[in-house]
Amino acid sequence: MQRRLGTADRADRFYDEQMLDHLNERMREFIGRQEMFFLATADRHGECDNSFRAGPPGFLHVIDERTLVYPEYRGNGVHASLGNIQENPHLGILLVDFFQARIGLHVNGRAEVVEDAELRSVHPDLPSDSVPGRRALVWVRVTVEEAYIHCAKHIPHLQRAPRGTPRDWGTDDQRRKGGDFFGVAEEARRRGGPAVRPSRERAHTGGPGGPVPPSDDPAAWRAHAERLLAKARQRREEGERTPFRGWFG
């Protein structure tokens, strides 16, 4: 693609000047300040999943220049990322600082799932959290293979929530978790069953199976999308949409 699009020379400069096979000191300091990242995984067939992870600064913990670990919390019980890692250890992490530096960092590598007790026996300085929703079920250990910058050009500047803003860690209250924002449960009730079931392969790995239209009829698909858009517009007009105030107090 670089040859096809005429960018090979520009790409070579990026590889030479911006890409490492380890985390240098500035990268390690940057990671230690972050409260969230985006996680990309795929199963053994290449079926992809992208997810979001968040926690207090340092929850993505630097062991050394070639090793990162992060905790897996209770979540929704699907464990799509963990299921993928069991089949395909390659993953990609994207960290973005929306608040200060407005810069991003890509970290690609190989991952393995490690029990909490096993990891702490080797690294007793791991962060330990008393909040029930932030207690590690297991850890993911990442061996770094690539680390490189994500350019600042289009990263928005966000504002932090006021200190003390409550976070519903570990809650099973569906309303506080977002409720039926996209209308999936309502659709399932109308259909008299689940809106979509994971395929046999994805169910085996714990993956969600991916979105599908409510039927194979394009007109039904379009009508479904229009209903969701109408619901979103109504919520906006009624002022039910809460403005963004940052991720953590």
Secondary structure as GFF3:
##gff-version 3
##sequence-region A 1 249
A	DSSP	alpha_helix	2	5	.	.	.	ID=ss1
A	DSSP	alpha_helix	8	18	.	.	.	ID=ss2
A	DSSP	alpha_helix	25	33	.	.	.	ID=ss3
A	DSSP	beta_strand	36	42	.	.	.	ID=ss4
A	DSSP	beta_strand	48	54	.	.	.	ID=ss5
A	DSSP	beta_strand	61	64	.	.	.	ID=ss6
A	DSSP	beta_strand	67	72	.	.	.	ID=ss7
A	DSSP	alpha_helix	80	87	.	.	.	ID=ss8
A	DSSP	beta_strand	90	96	.	.	.	ID=ss9
A	DSSP	beta_strand	104	115	.	.	.	ID=ss10
A	DSSP	alpha_helix	116	122	.	.	.	ID=ss11
A	DSSP	three_ten_helix	132	134	.	.	.	ID=ss12
A	DSSP	beta_strand	138	150	.	.	.	ID=ss13
A	DSSP	alpha_helix	184	191	.	.	.	ID=ss14
A	DSSP	alpha_helix	200	205	.	.	.	ID=ss15
A	DSSP	alpha_helix	218	237	.	.	.	ID=ss16
###
